[in-house]
Amino acid sequence: MNRYNYMDTKLGTLISHAQDGNIKLAIDEAKIELPKLSDNEEKEYCENFLQRFTVENKSLCYKDDPILDKVISIFEDYWRHAMITDNTELSNDASLVSNIKNSFPECSNSIAADEIFDSLSCLLESKGYYSLFGRTIPYLDMLIWRKEETDNRHIELIDSSVDVQVKKLSDFISLGWMGFSTLNIIYVGGWAVNKIIHAVMPAWDNIDEEYFSTRLITHEAQHCSDYLRFPNIQPTDLEYRAKLTEIYYAKRIKGVILKKIESEAQENGQGPHSKASYRIISQLKEQVDIHDCIKNDKYDSLNELVHDLFISDSKAKKEEFA
């Protein structure tokens, strides 16, 4: 079971809830499905998922480096408690920040969370690790890796183009809260900042080039373009436009992308991905039979609709940000 076929298993709904950070719904789903499972891999996953959120299982700890072990332990505790308790976001965030300041003298004099994370990142860098701290809605996040390599690309998009630098990140130690919540079935595949696309390579290793170029590079290049054209664009709008771009440019994997977007669509989702996916699927279903398109591999009308939706959104955004 992996990030591309989980939606075809009996655990698709569970993992979609976990990916959205809605662990309480995911736990309920796991308890319902577990007694019915006959597939050993699915059963083991379900059991491990329930164990992660019902016991203090320090699964990510990295015992040969005390500093790294402590950082991971602090974030793992924060993720688990933030996901399964009714504490407010402010309370959970404050507890995490306090634990970091109390555990690392290098961070003790910082006040703002961004400053604390910068100090923590510098500390890890001194130990030979790359890291990223911040918020991946709805939780504060942490990714840690060891290796990077870089190349440059020019990307043509639906109504724009952009030159980007691609940083390929590998040898990961932490894949963030989404990796934690889904047992590393789903996690952030990459992100874009200042025309630099950061590619989380464990998500793309041994994957066909079209997956990498369309699902990551084209998606994140659309983000880069939109950051420049529409400053302060909302996260759900950002994801809506990038997912439309994915669908439009995908060829052989178009059906897979549509299934993925449909599987993560949630009208009341906690994160921008699930909300954007719901908007796309709702709009497409009003005018085309998505499943018929996939079954018969016929996408002309769907491609035209996706193009029109994107252009219409660009027009609205130009007026909004004029």
N, C-alpha and C positions, 0 to 999 in steps of 0.2 A: 504494500500500500504506500502510495506517495502523493505528492501535491497535485499530480495530474489524473490519478484514477480514484482518489478517495470518494468522489461524488458518485461513483458507480457501486460503492459498497453500502452495507446497511448502516454505516456510521457517518454517512455524508452530512446529515442534519446536525449530529453531535459536533463534528469538526467545524462545520460552518458557524455554529454558535461560539465555539471556542476561539475561532479566528476573529470573530467580532468582539471578543473579550467578555461575552455574556456567559460566564462560567456556571452560574446558577441554572440557567436553562440547559446548558450542556450536561451538567451533572444529572438533572432530571431525565434527560434523554438517555444517558448512559445506564441509569438504573432501570429504565424501561427496556432497553435493548439487550442488556447483558444476559438475562435468562433465556432469551430467544436465539442467541448466537450459536452457530455450529462451526463456523470457520475459525480455526485456531488462531490465525493472525488477528482477526477482528476481535475475538474474545480476549486475547492477551492485551491488545491495545486498550480495550474498554476497562479492563481490570487495572492496568497501569495508570490510566487517566484518573479513575476514581481514587486510587492510592495517592496520586500526586496532590489531590485537593482535599484529602481527609486525614493525612498524616504529615508530619514534618519530615519530608523526604528530601534531603539535601542532594538531589541528583546531579546538580551541575558543578559541585565543588571540585576544585582543582588542587589536590593536596600537596603538590610539590612546590607551590608558591603561596606562602601565607597571605601576602597582600592581595593577590588575585582571588584567592579562596574567600577572603573576607568581603571583598567587593561583591562577588557573586552571591555569597550567602545573604548579604544585606538586601540586594535587589530581589532575590528569590523569595525572601520573607515578605518583602513589600508587595510583590506581584500576587502571591498567594492570598494575603490578607485583604488586599484591595479588591481582589476578584470575588471573594466569598463572604466578605463581611458587609455590613450596611454603613460602615464609616463613610464620611464625606470625602470627596476628592481632596479637599483642603487638608483634612486631618491626616489622610494617608500620605500625602506629599510631605507634610510637615514632619511626620514620623521618619520617613526615608531620609530627608535632609538632616534631621537631628542625628540619626544613626551614623551617617557618613561623617559629619563634623566630629562626633564623639570618638569615632574609630580611627580617623586619620588626622594627625596634627597638621599636615600640609593643607587641609581644608578648613581648619578650625577658625581662621580669621576672616573667612569669606562670609558674606551675608546673603546675597541673592543666590537663588538656585543655580543660575547660569554660571556664576563665578565659582560656586562649589564644584559643579561638574567640570569646568575648565581645569580647576586644580587637580581633580581626580584624574582627568585625562592626561595631564602632564605627568602625574605620578606613574600612571601605567606606561606612558611613553618612555619614561626613564628605565622601565623594566623590559622594554622591547616589544610592547603591545600597542597596536592601534585601537582606538575606541571611539564610540559615538554615544553621547548622552543627550537626552531631550525628551520630548513627548511625541509618542505615536498614539494618537487619540484611540482610547481614552486614558492610557496609562503613561507614566514616565518610563523611559526605555533605556536599554543598555545593550550595545553590541560591542564585542571585543574580537579582534582578529590579529593575525601575525604577518600576513604577506599582502603586497600590492604590486600590480603592474599596470602600465598605462598605454593607451593608444588614442588616436583622434579620428573622428568621423564627421561627415556632412550628412544631415538627415533631411529628406524632403517630407513635408507633412501636408495635410489636406489643404490648408490655405496659408502656409508659411514654410520656412525652412530654417535650420539652425545648425551651427557648427558646435560640436561638443567634444569634450575630453571624456574618455571612458576609463575609469579606474576599476580594475578587476581585483576584488578583495577575496582572500582565501585563508585557509587554516583558522577557522573560527572556533572560538572558545565559548562565546555566548551569542545566540541568535535572537535575543530580545524577548519581550514578553509574549509575542505571538508564537515564537518557537516553544517557549515554556508552556503556553496554554494548550498547544496542539501536539505536544510531544515531538516537536520538530517535523511534523508533516507539512505545516504551513508556517512560513515566516516571511519577513520582508525580503523581496527579491532584489531590491535596490532602491535608490533615491537620488534626487537631483538637487544640486546647490550650485548657483552661479555658473551654469552651463557645464558643470561637471557631473557626469552620471557615475554613481558608485554602484557597481554590480556585485551582489552577494553570490559568489560563484558556486557555493554548494547547491544553490537552487537551480543552476544551469549546467553543471557538470554532467557529461554523458547524455545531454539533451540536444536534439536536433537544432541546427543553427537558426531555423525559422522561429522557434520558441524564443531563443535569446534575442534575436534582432527585432521581433515584433512585440513580444510580451514585455520585454524589458527596455531595449534601446529606443524603439519608437514611442512606447508609452512614456518613458522618462524624458525623451526629447520634446514631446508635447508639453510636458510640465515646464521644461526650460523655456520654450517659446512663450507659454502662457504667463510665466513669471515676469518676462520682459514686457509683454503686451498689456497685461492686466494686473498691475500691482495690487496686492492684498486680495486676490481672488480667493474665494472660500474653498476649503479643502474638498467638499463634496462636489462643487462645480469643477474643480481641478481634475478630480478622478473621473467624473462624467465625461469630460472631453477626451481624456487620455484613453479611456476604455472604448469610446466610439472610434478613436483613431486605430486602436488595436484591431477592432472588428473590420474596419475598412481595408486595412493593409494586409490582413492575414489572408493566406491562400489555402494551402493544404490543411492548416490547423484551425480554420475558421470555425468549424463545428465544435472543436474542443474549447475554444475561447468562449463561444456562446454558452456552452454547457457550464463552464466555470463561472461565468458572470451570472447565469441563472441560479446556480447553486448557492451563491453567496448573497443573492438579493434579499434584503429585509427592509420593509417599509419603515420600521421603527428600530433599525439597527443602531448600535452605539457609535460605529465608525463611519468615515466617509466612503469607504469602499462598498460596504453593504448598501448604503443609501443610494449611491450613484448607480450601482448595479440594478437596484429596484427600479429606479427612474428609467433606465435604458430598456430593461425587459418590458416594463409596462408600456412604454411608447412603441416598441417594436410590435408587441402583441396586438396593439390596436389596429395595425395595418397589414401584418404578415403572419403566416403560420410558421413560427420559428422551427418547430420540430419537423415540419414537412420540408423546409429548406435544408435542414441538416440531413434528414433521411435520404433525400434525392440529390444532395450536393448541388443545389441550384440557389444561387445567391444574388442574381442580378437585381431583383426588386429590393432585396434587403440592403445591398450595397448602396443603391440609390437613396433609400430611406435614411440610412446612416449618414451619408454625405449631406443630405438636406438638413437633418437634425443638427449636425455639427455646424454647418454654415449659418443656420438660423440662430444657434447659440452664439456664434462669433459676432453676428450682427447685434444681438442683444448686449453682449459684453462690450462692444465698441461704444454703444450708446451709454451704457452704465459707467464706463471709465473715461468717457470723453471729457 
